[in-house]
Amino acid sequence: MPGLENDEALKWVVVATVVIYAFTIRDLMMASAAFAIGVLDLQVVLLWACFAGGLFGAVLNIIGGLVCLLPLQFFPANKVDDEKMNKYRYMMIALWWTVFAWMIFLDYSLIFRLVIVLLSLLLVMILVHLGVKMRAFIAEQVIGSLVLPAISTPKMDVMLPNGQRVKAKQAITQIRAAAFSTPDLELGQRHSGVGTWTNVKLPGNGSVRIDGAYWVHPAQAVHPPEEQRWILWFLGNGEVYEMMMPDFESMAKASGMNIYLFNYRGVSHSQGELVQAWDLVDDGRVCIEYMTSSLAARPEFVILFGHSIGGAVAAQLRADHSPHGPLVVDRTFKDLGSAAHSVFGMLSKAIAGSELPIPKFVVVGLLSSVFKGSMDTLKAWRAVTGPRLALYHLEDAIIKYEGSSIHAALDKTGSIADNEAVKLGLDGEAGANNHHNLPLERFPEFQTIITKIRKMVGLTPIFGTPSQEHDMDNMVQQHNLHRTGSSSGR
């Protein structure tokens, strides 16, 4: 505009006019640009002023979006409705927008109103559909990277003992072929194998199918099924049971108990899609109901033992299904929001070099917008009336002790007894900065843990030494020989 930089009065008249007009139509970008021109007193900064205004508007839009998203964490955490209900919601949106658009153009001709209503309705439905698809895409990325990254494990490369690199899916196939000497079992069937792994596939709701395996200890096989002691293991979010079977077999031998493993839906051979926190609990429910019905296990003799997110799932299932039974949570968070905030801090430090000071409520609100369910381990722990045990490590880099650990929260409120907790050692370099995922048998407190979990189900601490494990191996061989001889005799 000619003379703008020389005529101060004219400049401010123009700037004020543009600013007032911009505020009238609520165009913050135009207002910011006009104000910047007036203050800087240079026409040449017009482009940069527009950029600044656009950036300012974008920031305001992001803040506005967060303001809309963050309250979601306080909404009732109802389960996701079915497709039929979602269709009804689409119809409600269409009806509301039709009435709204019709009222706006009430002064126009009938034909014009019909065209505008149809076009605007089509646009709204397209935007709603895109919004649903975008939410589903973001939810898939969040669930697949933060909540349950084990979903992507089969696509990764792993190193075999011979040094060969293969896809984890191929390695899992080989492990299953070697481990499962019996055909897959359906719900309701029994298998009397001792000292070997038995594969079980259990149907859940809809298309869900939970794949699991169990190993029977010979010391338990001599007792009636209802007297046998079990460990039902709940994996961490990045774990696949096929890749860890030797570790769990060692734990079963050390504890002298049977052990049952399973993969959450969508992981390895388990079918289904994870949508909300209750899905993980339902997967565990399918397993314990199979154990109590088909394997005749008593809930008070089944230890629900969960690592990391598995501890939260185990605690919730224990509180809902059989609160009088035993529960062990291993390096578990007090609630999902605290865990997400802890993981976000770790990721930001890895990327930016230092943890970004993002408030917890922001992370929780964003997570709640795509993954419902708080997974309140603290509340579930307090609802359990049976024996309880919490394992924790002060140097846990994933579930940070201060602010995330369930033990820290319980300890601060005096809600946990000394005999209900075990502090894991192996500090500093000995833990190789992997104190969260290191197997329990690598910690010096392993035998103490074994003693405690045996006591939780009424067993004495007789297993665990190398000589006793050797005796146990002999028991397995003798039992299998006896079964072979009996089978050939029949």
Residue pairs with C-beta under 8 A, 6 or more apart in sequence:
1 14
1 43
3 10
4 10
4 11
4 14
4 37
4 43
5 11
5 41
5 42
5 43
11 38
11 41
12 38
14 34
15 34
15 35
15 37
15 38
18 30
18 31
18 34
19 31
19 34
19 35
21 30
22 28
22 29
22 30
22 31
22 34
23 31
28 53
28 56
28 57
28 60
29 50
29 53
29 54
29 56
29 57
30 53
31 53
32 49
32 52
32 53
32 56
32 57
33 46
33 49
33 50
33 52
33 53
34 49
36 45
36 48
36 49
36 52
36 53
37 43
37 45
37 46
37 49
40 49
66 362
66 365
66 366
69 365
69 366
69 369
70 361
70 362
70 365
70 366
71 365
72 365
72 368
72 369
73 337
73 361
73 364
73 365
73 367
73 368
75 368
77 277
77 372
77 373
77 374
78 372
79 276
79 278
79 372
80 275
80 276
80 372
90 125
90 128
93 124
93 125
93 128
94 121
94 124
94 125
97 120
97 121
97 124
98 117
98 121
101 113
101 116
101 117
101 120
101 121
102 113
102 117
105 112
105 113
105 116
105 117
106 113
108 116
135 369
135 370
138 370
139 275
139 370
139 371
142 367
142 370
142 371
143 151
143 274
143 370
143 371
144 151
144 152
146 237
146 340
146 343
146 367
147 237
147 274
147 309
147 371
148 237
148 264
148 266
148 267
148 274
148 280
148 309
149 237
149 238
150 235
150 237
150 238
150 239
150 240
150 263
150 264
150 267
150 268
151 266
151 267
151 274
153 168
153 238
153 240
153 243
153 267
153 268
154 167
154 168
154 169
154 172
154 240
154 268
155 167
155 168
155 169
156 167
156 168
157 165
157 166
157 167
157 168
158 165
158 166
158 167
158 168
158 171
158 243
159 165
160 166
160 171
168 240
168 243
171 243
172 240
172 242
172 243
172 268
172 269
175 242
175 243
175 245
176 199
176 242
176 269
179 197
179 199
179 213
179 242
179 245
180 197
180 198
180 199
180 213
181 193
181 196
181 197
182 191
182 193
182 196
182 198
182 199
183 199
184 199
184 200
184 201
185 191
185 198
185 199
185 200
185 201
186 201
187 202
187 203
187 290
187 294
188 293
188 294
189 294
190 294
190 295
191 198
192 216
192 221
192 483
193 216
194 216
194 217
194 218
194 221
194 476
194 479
194 480
194 483
195 215
195 216
195 217
195 218
195 475
195 476
195 477
195 479
195 480
196 215
196 216
196 480
197 213
197 214
197 215
197 245
197 249
198 213
198 214
198 215
198 216
199 211
199 212
199 213
200 211
200 212
200 213
200 214
200 290
201 209
201 210
201 211
201 212
201 269
202 209
202 210
202 212
202 286
202 287
202 290
203 209
203 210
203 286
204 210
204 265
204 272
204 282
204 283
204 286
205 282
206 272
207 271
207 272
208 265
208 271
208 272
208 279
208 282
208 283
208 286
209 265
209 270
209 271
209 272
210 262
210 263
210 264
210 265
210 270
210 272
210 283
210 286
210 287
211 262
211 263
211 268
211 269
211 270
211 271
212 241
212 260
212 261
212 262
212 263
212 287
213 241
213 245
213 260
213 261
213 262
214 258
214 259
214 260
214 261
214 295
215 248
215 249
215 252
215 258
215 259
216 228
216 258
217 252
217 253
217 256
217 257
217 258
217 472
218 472
218 475
218 476
218 479
219 256
219 463
219 472
219 475
220 228
220 229
220 256
220 257
220 258
221 228
221 479
224 296
225 295
225 296
225 297
226 296
226 297
226 298
226 301
227 298
227 301
228 258
228 297
228 301
229 256
229 257
229 258
229 301
229 302
229 303
229 454
229 457
229 458
229 459
230 257
230 258
230 259
230 260
230 291
230 295
230 297
230 301
230 302
230 303
231 251
231 252
231 255
231 257
231 258
231 259
231 260
231 302
231 303
231 305
231 453
232 260
232 284
232 287
232 288
232 291
232 302
232 303
232 304
232 305
232 314
233 241
233 248
233 259
233 260
233 261
233 262
233 305
233 306
233 307
233 310
234 284
234 304
234 305
234 306
234 307
234 310
234 311
234 313
234 314
235 241
235 244
235 261
235 262
235 263
235 264
235 307
235 310
236 307
236 308
236 309
236 310
236 437
237 308
237 309
237 310
238 437
239 307
240 263
240 267
240 268
241 248
241 261
241 262
241 263
241 268
242 263
242 268
244 261
245 261
247 439
247 441
248 259
248 261
249 259
250 441
251 259
251 440
251 441
252 258
252 259
253 463
253 469
253 472
253 473
254 441
254 446
254 450
254 463
254 464
254 469
255 450
255 453
255 454
255 463
255 464
256 454
256 459
256 462
256 463
256 472
257 303
257 453
257 454
257 457
257 459
260 287
260 291
262 270
262 283
262 284
262 287
263 269
263 270
264 270
264 274
264 279
264 280
264 283
265 271
265 272
265 273
265 274
265 279
265 283
266 272
266 273
266 274
270 283
272 279
274 280
276 371
276 372
276 373
277 336
277 371
277 372
277 373
277 374
277 375
278 373
280 309
280 313
281 313
281 316
281 317
281 320
283 313
284 304
284 313
284 314
284 317
285 317
285 320
285 321
288 299
288 302
288 304
288 317
288 321
288 322
291 297
291 302
292 298
292 299
292 302
299 321
299 322
299 324
299 325
300 322
300 324
300 325
300 326
300 386
300 457
301 325
301 457
301 458
302 325
302 326
303 325
303 326
303 327
303 328
303 453
303 456
303 457
304 314
304 315
304 317
304 318
304 325
304 326
304 327
304 328
305 314
305 328
305 330
305 453
306 312
306 313
306 314
306 315
306 328
306 329
306 330
306 332
307 330
307 331
307 332
308 330
308 331
308 332
308 333
308 398
308 399
308 436
308 437
309 332
309 333
309 336
309 339
309 375
310 330
310 332
311 328
311 329
311 330
311 331
311 332
311 333
311 377
311 406
312 329
312 332
312 333
312 335
312 336
312 375
312 377
312 380
313 375
314 327
314 328
314 329
315 327
315 329
315 332
315 377
315 380
315 381
315 384
316 375
316 376
316 377
316 380
318 325
318 327
318 380
318 384
318 386
319 379
319 380
319 381
319 383
319 384
322 386
323 383
323 384
323 385
323 386
324 385
324 386
325 384
325 386
326 386
326 387
326 388
326 389
326 453
326 456
326 457
327 381
327 384
327 386
327 387
327 388
327 389
328 388
328 389
328 390
328 391
328 453
328 456
329 377
329 381
329 388
329 389
329 390
329 391
329 406
330 391
330 440
331 391
331 392
331 393
331 396
331 398
331 399
331 405
331 424
331 435
331 436
332 377
332 390
332 399
332 405
332 406
333 339
333 342
333 375
333 377
333 399
333 404
333 405
333 406
334 376
334 377
334 378
334 404
334 405
334 406
334 408
334 409
335 374
335 375
335 376
335 377
335 378
336 367
336 373
336 374
336 375
336 376
337 360
337 363
337 364
337 367
337 368
337 374
338 360
338 403
338 404
339 399
339 404
340 363
340 364
340 367
341 358
341 360
341 363
341 364
341 403
341 404
342 398
342 399
342 400
342 403
342 404
343 398
344 356
344 358
344 363
345 355
345 356
345 358
345 400
346 355
346 397
346 398
348 354
348 355
348 356
348 358
349 355
368 374
377 406
378 406
378 409
378 410
381 388
381 390
381 406
381 410
381 415
382 415
386 456
387 455
387 456
388 416
388 420
389 420
389 421
389 422
389 449
389 452
389 453
389 456
390 406
390 407
390 410
390 416
390 420
390 421
390 422
391 421
391 422
391 424
391 440
391 449
392 401
392 405
392 406
392 407
392 408
392 421
392 422
392 423
392 424
393 401
393 423
393 424
393 431
393 435
393 436
394 401
394 423
395 401
395 427
395 428
395 431
395 435
396 405
396 435
396 436
397 433
397 435
397 436
398 436
398 437
399 405
399 436
401 407
401 408
402 408
407 416
407 421
410 416
410 421
411 421
419 452
422 445
422 448
422 449
422 452
423 445
424 435
424 440
424 443
424 445
425 443
425 444
425 445
426 435
426 438
426 442
426 443
426 444
431 438
432 438
440 446
440 449
447 464
450 461
450 463
450 464
451 461
451 464
454 460
454 461
454 463
455 461
462 468
463 469
463 472
